[in-house]
Amino acid sequence: MKLLREVAVSLLIVGVCYFFFAHIVFRGVDPSTLGSDPPVSPPEEVHRVVSPAGFSIVAPKNWGSAFPDSPEIQLRPRTAFPGRCGFFSVMKVGPWDPKSEGYLPITFQGQKAWQRIESRPTTFDDPAVTYYELTFERDGQWYYIKYGVQEEWDEPSEIVRQYLDTFRIEP
């Protein structure tokens, strides 16, 4: 009888823990709607996010805007663990000299731009992380795009570049 009671209490504890864990992890979101980090499918125009500041970018499927009414676009995948995921950040910035910050010149959308890639390898308790930064000037206004992902790489993937290329100034 004592063994049966212990088994029943153990099952009750496991059931309650599972219920709370599942609630925390999925937060009422169907797992099939979680975003992929890094993105795996090409950009779709239907997912374009427009900033009130007059620019836009296409969000990867199942990614959302962290601050929808902000002039800065902050995109994150819908994920079970939001603290451990990638992001896109797009904003207007004031004039500056990217060469002095260690950026390298590149061509972006057929015009001059600057990029910087910073990676940190996996440590004891943190996964690897890479930040890709792109800055450029259009019609006297500077823009800054940052992509972060919990992977280590030297260059953004072709899919990530496709998303970067969806940047545009809105009429």
Backbone as JSON, one array per atom type, in Angstrom:
{
  "sequence": "MKLLREVAVSLLIVGVCYFFFAHIVFRGVDPSTLGSDPPVSPPEEVHRVVSPAGFSIVAPKNWGSAFPDSPEIQLRPRTAFPGRCGFFSVMKVGPWDPKSEGYLPITFQGQKAWQRIESRPTTFDDPAVTYYELTFERDGQWYYIKYGVQEEWDEPSEIVRQYLDTFRIEP",
  "N": [[0.82, -1.19, 0.0], [1.95, 1.23, 0.77], [3.87, 1.54, -1.24], [2.22, 1.81, -3.48], [1.0, 4.27, -2.89], [3.27, 5.94, -2.98], [3.97, 5.7, -5.67], [1.67, 6.82, -6.86], [1.79, 9.47, -5.87], [4.21, 10.24, -7.02], [3.58, 10.08, -9.77], [1.62, 12.03, -9.86], [3.14, 14.33, -9.23], [4.94, 14.35, -11.42], [3.07, 14.69, -13.51], [1.97, 17.25, -12.92], [4.3, 18.8, -13.07], [4.94, 18.39, -15.8], [2.71, 19.6, -17.0], [3.06, 22.33, -16.26], [5.59, 22.79, -17.39], [5.13, 22.37, -20.15], [3.3, 24.41, -20.59], [4.89, 26.68, -20.12], [6.89, 26.37, -22.07], [5.55, 26.26, -24.6], [3.64, 28.27, -24.51], [0.97, 28.49, -25.36], [1.24, 28.36, -28.09], [1.07, 26.77, -31.17], [3.31, 24.21, -31.85], [4.04, 23.82, -34.55], [4.03, 26.3, -35.62], [6.25, 27.64, -34.87], [9.12, 29.7, -35.33], [11.96, 29.31, -37.5], [15.36, 29.29, -36.69], [18.55, 29.73, -37.67], [16.77, 31.43, -40.4], [15.18, 29.27, -42.8], [13.69, 29.17, -45.1], [13.13, 30.9, -48.21], [12.63, 34.54, -48.55], [9.29, 35.85, -48.34], [7.09, 38.06, -49.74], [4.67, 38.6, -48.48], [5.22, 38.66, -45.81], [6.33, 41.1, -45.18], [7.53, 43.7, -43.12], [6.76, 46.9, -42.07], [8.23, 49.87, -41.02], [7.21, 52.67, -39.01], [8.97, 54.67, -39.48], [9.56, 54.74, -42.15], [10.83, 52.68, -43.68], [11.39, 49.23, -44.66], [11.44, 45.62, -44.26], [11.53, 42.18, -45.14], [10.2, 39.75, -43.04], [11.33, 36.6, -41.77], [9.48, 33.51, -42.15], [7.1, 32.88, -39.65], [8.32, 34.58, -37.84], [8.23, 37.42, -35.72], [7.43, 40.86, -34.97], [9.05, 42.44, -32.35], [8.51, 44.9, -31.17], [5.99, 46.36, -32.3], [5.08, 49.05, -32.8], [7.27, 50.64, -32.81], [9.82, 52.81, -34.24], [12.07, 51.43, -34.91], [12.77, 48.29, -36.36], [12.41, 45.24, -34.91], [12.93, 41.95, -35.13], [12.07, 38.64, -34.25], [12.22, 35.07, -34.02], [9.26, 33.1, -33.48], [9.44, 31.25, -30.7], [10.16, 28.6, -28.37], [11.96, 29.22, -26.4], [12.62, 32.27, -25.9], [14.83, 33.79, -25.07], [17.04, 32.65, -26.16], [17.63, 32.94, -29.04], [17.77, 33.93, -32.5], [17.88, 37.18, -34.16], [16.7, 39.99, -36.09], [17.51, 43.34, -36.5], [16.59, 46.52, -37.48], [17.25, 49.83, -38.28], [17.12, 53.46, -38.45], [19.99, 55.51, -38.34], [22.2, 58.05, -37.03], [24.58, 60.17, -38.82], [27.79, 58.75, -39.36], [31.11, 57.3, -39.19], [31.78, 54.4, -40.48], [34.18, 53.11, -41.08], [35.95, 53.76, -39.06], [35.03, 52.19, -37.05], [35.74, 49.64, -37.57], [34.44, 48.4, -39.68], [34.09, 46.77, -42.84], [34.32, 47.63, -46.32], [31.68, 46.91, -48.62], [29.47, 45.87, -51.3], [26.09, 46.58, -51.36], [22.92, 45.97, -52.4], [23.68, 47.07, -54.83], [25.01, 49.39, -54.14], [27.42, 51.3, -52.22], [28.38, 50.01, -49.05], [28.91, 48.98, -45.62], [30.23, 46.32, -43.68], [30.37, 44.25, -40.72], [31.5, 41.47, -38.94], [31.15, 39.64, -36.06], [32.15, 37.02, -34.04], [31.63, 34.68, -31.4], [32.98, 31.91, -29.85], [31.58, 28.77, -28.63], [31.2, 28.56, -25.15], [31.7, 27.35, -21.78], [29.08, 27.5, -20.6], [27.56, 28.87, -22.47], [26.17, 29.06, -25.75], [27.71, 29.26, -29.03], [27.87, 32.44, -30.71], [27.04, 34.73, -33.28], [27.3, 37.93, -34.67], [26.12, 39.86, -37.27], [26.66, 42.84, -38.86], [25.46, 45.51, -40.76], [25.79, 48.5, -42.47], [24.7, 51.44, -44.14], [24.23, 54.17, -46.47], [21.49, 55.98, -47.7], [20.2, 58.35, -49.76], [21.18, 60.43, -48.1], [20.49, 59.55, -45.56], [21.43, 57.39, -42.94], [21.39, 53.87, -42.41], [21.05, 50.93, -40.4], [21.54, 47.53, -40.04], [21.27, 44.67, -38.13], [22.04, 41.31, -37.56], [21.68, 38.61, -35.51], [22.73, 35.43, -34.38], [22.69, 32.21, -32.83], [25.04, 30.68, -33.55], [28.21, 29.86, -34.95], [29.86, 31.48, -37.5], [31.53, 32.6, -40.52], [30.56, 34.11, -42.62], [27.37, 35.38, -43.62], [24.64, 33.17, -44.38], [23.29, 32.22, -47.62], [20.51, 32.41, -47.57], [20.09, 34.2, -45.41], [21.3, 36.47, -46.51], [19.49, 36.9, -48.58], [17.28, 37.79, -47.14], [18.32, 40.16, -46.01], [18.61, 41.62, -48.37], [16.0, 42.34, -48.87], [15.48, 44.76, -47.75], [14.06, 47.98, -47.97], [13.31, 51.4, -48.82], [10.4, 52.99, -47.95], [7.78, 54.5, -49.89]],
  "CA": [[0.0, 0.0, 0.0], [2.86, 2.38, 0.82], [4.48, 1.64, -2.57], [1.2, 2.34, -4.37], [0.86, 5.69, -2.57], [4.46, 6.62, -3.49], [3.86, 5.74, -7.13], [0.61, 7.77, -7.19], [2.31, 10.81, -5.61], [5.24, 10.5, -8.04], [2.89, 10.35, -11.03], [0.98, 13.34, -9.72], [4.19, 15.34, -9.33], [5.4, 14.36, -12.81], [2.01, 15.27, -14.33], [1.91, 18.68, -12.65], [5.52, 19.41, -13.65], [4.8, 18.37, -17.26], [1.73, 20.62, -17.38], [3.68, 23.66, -16.15], [6.68, 22.89, -18.35], [4.56, 22.53, -21.49], [2.71, 25.74, -20.64], [5.99, 27.65, -20.22], [7.61, 26.19, -23.33], [4.78, 26.55, -25.81], [2.87, 29.5, -24.29], [-0.24, 28.49, -26.16], [1.58, 28.43, -29.51], [1.2, 25.48, -31.83], [4.74, 24.02, -32.2], [4.28, 23.9, -35.99], [4.11, 27.7, -36.02], [7.47, 28.24, -34.33], [10.03, 30.17, -36.37], [13.25, 28.65, -37.62], [16.49, 30.19, -36.42], [18.35, 30.79, -38.65], [15.7, 31.15, -41.37], [15.5, 28.21, -43.77], [12.95, 29.34, -46.35], [13.38, 32.22, -48.81], [11.68, 35.58, -48.17], [7.99, 35.96, -48.99], [6.64, 39.45, -49.63], [3.53, 38.67, -47.57], [5.74, 38.83, -44.44], [7.04, 42.38, -45.09], [7.25, 44.52, -41.93], [7.02, 48.3, -42.4], [8.45, 50.74, -39.88], [6.64, 54.01, -39.14], [10.05, 55.58, -39.88], [9.64, 54.81, -43.61], [11.6, 51.62, -44.32], [10.79, 47.92, -44.4], [12.22, 44.41, -44.53], [10.69, 40.98, -45.06], [10.49, 38.88, -41.89], [11.23, 35.16, -42.05], [8.21, 32.87, -41.79], [6.9, 32.65, -38.21], [9.04, 35.55, -37.02], [7.35, 38.54, -35.45], [8.03, 42.11, -34.52], [9.07, 42.52, -30.89], [7.92, 46.19, -30.79], [5.34, 46.73, -33.56], [4.87, 50.48, -33.04], [8.55, 51.34, -32.72], [10.43, 53.12, -35.54], [13.07, 50.38, -35.16], [12.18, 46.97, -36.57], [13.07, 44.17, -34.15], [12.28, 40.7, -35.5], [12.53, 37.43, -33.56], [11.38, 33.91, -34.32], [8.42, 32.56, -32.42], [10.23, 30.14, -30.2], [9.86, 28.17, -27.01], [12.93, 29.85, -25.5], [12.93, 33.53, -26.57], [16.14, 34.34, -24.7], [18.09, 31.95, -26.9], [17.25, 32.87, -30.44], [18.33, 34.96, -33.36], [17.1, 38.39, -34.33], [17.03, 41.03, -37.05], [17.22, 44.68, -36.01], [16.77, 47.46, -38.59], [16.94, 51.17, -37.78], [17.81, 54.64, -38.95], [21.01, 56.0, -37.41], [22.79, 59.33, -37.4], [25.8, 60.06, -39.62], [28.95, 58.22, -38.66], [32.18, 56.78, -40.03], [31.9, 52.97, -40.19], [35.58, 52.66, -41.19], [36.6, 53.92, -37.76], [34.48, 51.17, -36.14], [36.19, 48.31, -37.99], [33.6, 47.84, -40.73], [34.75, 46.59, -44.14], [33.45, 48.04, -47.42], [31.07, 45.9, -49.49], [28.39, 46.39, -52.12], [24.79, 46.1, -50.91], [21.88, 46.47, -53.31], [24.33, 47.83, -55.89], [25.61, 50.62, -53.64], [28.45, 51.15, -51.2], [27.92, 49.73, -47.7], [29.97, 48.45, -44.76], [29.8, 45.21, -42.84], [31.26, 43.75, -39.68], [31.05, 40.19, -38.4], [31.8, 39.29, -34.8], [31.73, 35.71, -33.55], [32.17, 34.2, -30.13], [32.79, 30.46, -29.83], [30.87, 28.18, -27.5], [31.92, 28.51, -23.88], [31.19, 26.33, -20.86], [27.63, 27.55, -20.42], [26.91, 29.67, -23.51], [26.41, 28.61, -27.12], [28.38, 30.21, -29.93], [27.0, 33.5, -31.2], [27.61, 35.56, -34.33], [26.56, 39.15, -34.99], [26.44, 40.43, -38.57], [26.21, 44.23, -38.89], [25.51, 46.13, -42.08], [25.38, 49.89, -42.43], [24.74, 52.05, -45.48], [23.58, 55.47, -46.6], [20.59, 56.15, -48.83], [19.63, 59.71, -49.83], [21.61, 61.21, -46.94], [20.08, 58.91, -44.3], [22.14, 56.16, -42.63], [20.6, 52.74, -41.9], [21.85, 49.92, -39.73], [20.87, 46.24, -39.9], [22.05, 43.71, -37.34], [21.47, 39.97, -37.47], [22.38, 37.79, -34.54], [22.3, 34.02, -34.37], [23.49, 31.4, -31.92], [25.9, 29.8, -34.33], [29.47, 30.51, -35.29], [30.17, 31.44, -38.92], [32.34, 33.72, -41.03], [29.75, 34.86, -43.58], [25.95, 35.01, -43.55], [24.19, 32.2, -45.38], [22.6, 32.78, -48.77], [19.14, 32.75, -47.14], [20.16, 35.44, -44.61], [21.56, 37.56, -47.47], [18.23, 37.18, -49.29], [16.45, 38.62, -46.24], [18.93, 41.49, -45.97], [18.33, 42.28, -49.65], [14.61, 42.81, -48.95], [15.38, 46.12, -47.19], [13.71, 49.04, -48.92], [12.76, 52.63, -48.29], [9.0, 53.06, -48.35], [7.39, 55.8, -50.45]],
  "C": [[0.87, 1.26, 0.0], [3.5, 2.6, -0.55], [3.48, 2.24, -3.56], [1.01, 3.85, -4.15], [2.05, 6.49, -3.12], [4.42, 6.76, -5.0], [2.81, 6.78, -7.54], [1.11, 9.2, -6.98], [3.35, 11.18, -6.66], [4.6, 10.84, -9.37], [2.2, 11.71, -10.99], [2.0, 14.46, -9.87], [4.69, 15.47, -10.76], [4.36, 15.01, -13.71], [1.91, 16.78, -14.15], [3.12, 19.39, -13.25], [5.43, 19.47, -15.17], [3.84, 19.47, -17.71], [2.36, 22.01, -17.34], [4.81, 23.83, -17.14], [6.13, 23.13, -19.75], [3.95, 23.92, -21.63], [3.8, 26.82, -20.82], [6.64, 27.58, -21.59], [6.79, 26.67, -24.52], [3.9, 27.78, -25.69], [1.64, 29.58, -25.19], [0.0, 28.55, -27.65], [1.71, 27.01, -30.06], [2.66, 25.31, -32.26], [5.03, 24.11, -33.7], [4.39, 25.33, -36.47], [5.36, 28.39, -35.48], [8.41, 28.6, -35.48], [11.34, 29.42, -36.35], [14.36, 29.67, -37.44], [17.77, 29.4, -36.66], [17.25, 30.43, -39.65], [16.14, 30.1, -42.38], [14.75, 28.36, -45.09], [13.19, 30.74, -46.9], [12.31, 33.24, -48.42], [10.4, 35.53, -49.0], [7.45, 37.35, -48.7], [5.48, 39.61, -48.65], [3.97, 38.92, -46.13], [6.51, 40.15, -44.27], [6.56, 43.16, -43.86], [7.68, 45.94, -42.26], [7.16, 49.1, -41.11], [7.72, 52.06, -40.07], [7.68, 55.04, -39.57], [10.31, 55.57, -41.38], [10.55, 53.81, -44.29], [10.97, 50.29, -43.96], [11.78, 46.81, -44.71], [11.25, 43.24, -44.42], [11.15, 40.14, -43.87], [10.47, 37.43, -42.34], [9.88, 34.61, -41.57], [8.21, 32.55, -40.3], [7.85, 33.45, -37.33], [8.07, 36.72, -36.81], [8.11, 39.74, -34.95], [7.92, 42.2, -33.01], [8.39, 43.8, -30.41], [7.23, 46.77, -32.03], [5.2, 48.23, -33.83], [6.14, 51.3, -32.98], [9.07, 51.69, -34.1], [11.55, 52.12, -35.89], [12.34, 49.07, -35.37], [13.03, 45.95, -35.81], [12.3, 42.88, -34.44], [12.91, 39.54, -34.74], [11.65, 36.26, -33.98], [10.45, 33.6, -33.16], [9.12, 31.29, -31.95], [9.84, 29.81, -28.77], [10.75, 28.86, -26.0], [13.39, 31.17, -26.1], [14.28, 34.13, -26.2], [17.28, 33.74, -25.49], [17.68, 31.8, -28.36], [17.88, 34.01, -31.21], [17.41, 36.16, -33.45], [17.59, 39.17, -35.53], [16.65, 42.35, -36.39], [17.54, 45.64, -37.15], [16.37, 48.84, -38.08], [17.65, 52.25, -38.58], [18.84, 55.04, -37.89], [21.54, 57.33, -37.91], [24.04, 59.12, -38.23], [26.97, 59.57, -38.77], [29.95, 57.67, -39.65], [32.38, 55.3, -39.71], [33.34, 52.45, -40.28], [36.28, 52.75, -39.85], [36.13, 52.88, -36.75], [34.88, 49.75, -36.57], [35.3, 47.65, -39.03], [34.4, 47.77, -42.03], [33.8, 46.98, -45.27], [32.95, 46.85, -48.23], [30.09, 46.62, -50.41], [27.09, 45.75, -51.65], [23.73, 46.76, -51.76], [22.47, 47.41, -54.36], [24.98, 49.13, -55.44], [26.6, 50.31, -52.53], [27.81, 50.94, -49.83], [29.11, 49.21, -46.91], [29.4, 47.34, -43.91], [30.85, 44.88, -41.79], [30.64, 42.47, -39.15], [31.86, 39.9, -37.15], [31.25, 37.96, -34.32], [32.38, 35.42, -32.21], [31.93, 32.7, -30.09], [32.0, 30.01, -28.6], [31.78, 28.19, -26.27], [31.25, 27.47, -23.0], [29.66, 26.34, -20.78], [26.88, 28.41, -21.44], [27.21, 29.11, -24.89], [27.17, 29.67, -27.91], [27.37, 31.27, -30.37], [27.75, 34.31, -32.25], [26.69, 36.76, -34.55], [27.06, 39.66, -36.34], [25.84, 41.84, -38.57], [26.45, 44.82, -40.26], [25.04, 47.57, -41.93], [25.58, 50.52, -43.8], [23.97, 53.36, -45.46], [22.71, 55.47, -47.85], [19.98, 57.55, -48.74], [19.94, 60.52, -48.57], [21.24, 60.63, -45.58], [20.86, 57.6, -44.12], [21.18, 55.13, -42.03], [21.56, 51.7, -41.33], [21.0, 48.66, -39.59], [21.81, 45.32, -39.13], [21.3, 42.39, -37.3], [22.32, 39.2, -36.48], [21.83, 36.39, -34.55], [23.21, 33.24, -33.43], [24.16, 30.27, -32.69], [27.19, 30.57, -34.57], [29.71, 30.35, -36.78], [30.93, 32.69, -39.33], [31.56, 34.63, -41.97], [28.29, 34.45, -43.41], [25.6, 34.02, -44.67], [23.49, 32.92, -46.53], [21.18, 33.2, -48.39], [19.15, 34.05, -46.34], [20.41, 36.63, -45.53], [20.29, 37.92, -48.25], [17.31, 38.06, -48.43], [17.01, 40.04, -46.14], [18.58, 42.29, -47.22], [16.89, 42.76, -49.77], [14.43, 44.18, -48.33], [14.97, 47.08, -48.3], [13.17, 50.25, -48.16], [11.34, 52.74, -48.84], [8.66, 54.45, -48.88], [6.57, 56.63, -49.45]]
}
